[in-house]
Every structure is written in structure tokens, then in C-alpha cells.
Amino acid sequence: MTEQAVKELQDTHNATLVPREHPLSPSMVRRSVREARQRAADSPEGLPLTEENAQLKRLVIDRDMEIMVLKDARRKMQSDAARWC
């Protein structure tokens, strides 16, 4: 019963409505959600998300570096063009 309540709470994001529909106290539902989150974090399926997050962070860093290089190149071209005028 609590697994169903946890799933409904995760779907609806309404911590007051779900305990009313089930014969559970709000604190029990919150505790069940917290435990479910902990189990999900401890599960091996959590690792690919961590790896994906690290990969995405590297991509953002690479993109930021490319932007910096392009800005520097543009700035250098503008200063060279200003000298010729």
C-alpha cells in the first residue's frame, strides 16, 4: 500500500492529497518517500546518471572553452582591423 502511495506522491507532487486517499499518516508517506529516494540513490541504476552528469559537465566546460577561444580570436581580429584603418 505504501509503495502505491509513494508512486502517487511522486506523480502528483501533492503530499497532503495522497495520505487522505490512503489510510496512512502524512509522516509515514513522507518517510516512505525518503526511503524510496535513498534506495534509488543506492541502486546501481544511479551510477549511469552520475556518469552522464559528469559527461555533461565536461561538455559544458568544453563549450565554455570554445566560446572563450572564439571571443579572444574575435577581439584580436577587431584590434588588428582597427590598426589597419
C-alpha positions as CSV (number, residue, x, y, z in Angstrom):
1,M,0.0,0.0,0.0
2,T,2.8,2.5,0.8
3,E,4.6,1.8,-2.5
4,Q,1.4,2.8,-4.3
5,A,1.2,5.9,-2.2
6,V,4.8,6.7,-2.8
7,K,4.3,6.3,-6.6
8,E,1.2,8.5,-6.5
9,L,3.0,11.2,-4.5
10,Q,5.9,11.2,-7.0
11,D,3.4,11.6,-9.8
12,T,1.2,14.2,-8.2
13,H,3.7,16.0,-6.0
14,N,0.9,16.7,-3.5
15,A,1.9,15.5,0.0
16,T,-1.4,16.3,1.5
17,L,-3.7,14.7,-1.0
18,V,-2.1,11.2,-1.1
19,P,-2.4,10.4,2.6
20,R,-6.0,11.4,2.5
21,E,-6.7,8.9,-0.2
22,H,-4.9,6.1,1.6
23,P,-5.3,5.2,5.3
24,L,-1.8,6.5,6.0
25,S,-0.4,9.3,8.1
26,P,1.4,12.1,6.2
27,S,4.6,11.4,8.2
28,M,4.5,7.8,7.1
29,V,4.1,8.7,3.5
30,R,7.0,11.3,3.7
31,R,9.2,8.6,5.4
32,S,8.3,6.1,2.7
33,V,9.2,8.6,0.0
34,R,12.5,9.4,1.7
35,E,13.3,5.7,2.0
36,A,12.4,5.2,-1.7
37,R,14.7,8.0,-2.7
38,Q,17.5,6.5,-0.6
39,R,17.0,3.1,-2.2
40,A,17.1,4.7,-5.7
41,A,20.3,6.6,-4.8
42,D,21.9,3.4,-3.5
43,S,20.9,1.3,-6.5
44,P,23.3,0.5,-9.4
45,E,20.9,2.4,-11.7
46,G,22.0,5.6,-10.0
47,L,25.5,5.2,-11.4
48,P,24.7,5.9,-15.0
49,L,23.1,9.2,-14.1
50,T,26.2,10.2,-12.2
51,E,28.3,9.2,-15.2
52,E,26.0,11.1,-17.5
53,N,26.1,14.1,-15.3
54,A,29.9,14.1,-15.3
55,Q,29.9,13.8,-19.1
56,L,27.5,16.7,-19.4
57,K,29.7,18.8,-17.1
58,R,32.7,18.1,-19.3
59,L,30.7,19.1,-22.4
60,V,29.7,22.4,-20.8
61,I,33.3,23.1,-19.8
62,D,34.5,22.3,-23.4
63,R,31.8,24.5,-24.8
64,D,32.8,27.3,-22.5
65,M,36.4,27.0,-23.5
66,E,35.5,27.1,-27.2
67,I,33.5,30.3,-26.6
68,M,36.4,31.9,-24.8
69,V,38.8,31.0,-27.6
70,L,36.4,32.4,-30.2
71,K,35.9,35.6,-28.2
72,D,39.7,36.1,-27.9
73,A,40.1,35.4,-31.7
74,R,37.3,37.9,-32.5
75,R,38.8,40.5,-30.2
76,K,42.3,40.0,-31.8
77,M,40.8,40.3,-35.3
78,Q,39.0,43.5,-34.3
79,S,42.2,45.1,-32.8
80,D,44.1,44.1,-36.0
81,A,41.4,45.6,-38.2
82,A,41.5,48.8,-36.1
83,R,45.2,49.2,-36.7
84,W,44.9,49.0,-40.4
85,C,42.2,51.6,-40.6
